[in-house]
């Protein structure tokens, strides 16, 4: 009798597990790697194309040197990213294009601005001031630290005459 209960319980458990696995497969979104890479390529390419257009316009129409035109291009791209983030458009673009929107300089500006927008209701100091670098802070920290380490290694190699 007890074996029959265990067998029945085991069968019920297997059925329950199978139903759960079927449910998980049903609600889990499927991702197409090639489609995601294509979208990232298109969106990242569009951002870079806009940047190149801005640089060329600054050089041809306003007589800027290459360095100055690149500076203005970066400033305008960051400004556009902040405006689109504030209007809740950049997030939708990032959801569609993935890394294509998050890798360029516009993604960094989006990270800083999104934190500021999210915490603005907590006030200027404890909201925006304390939380603005929540996402971008680690990027800045490890970027500076990595630069320091690589600079130190370069200095040592120069000191030893290997470079």
PyMOL commands that set and color helices and strands:
alter all, ss='L'
color gray80, all
select helices_A, chain A and resi 2-27+33-62+66-86+90-97+99-102+105-122+124-131+136-159
alter helices_A, ss='H'
color red, helices_A
deselect
rebuild
show_as cartoon
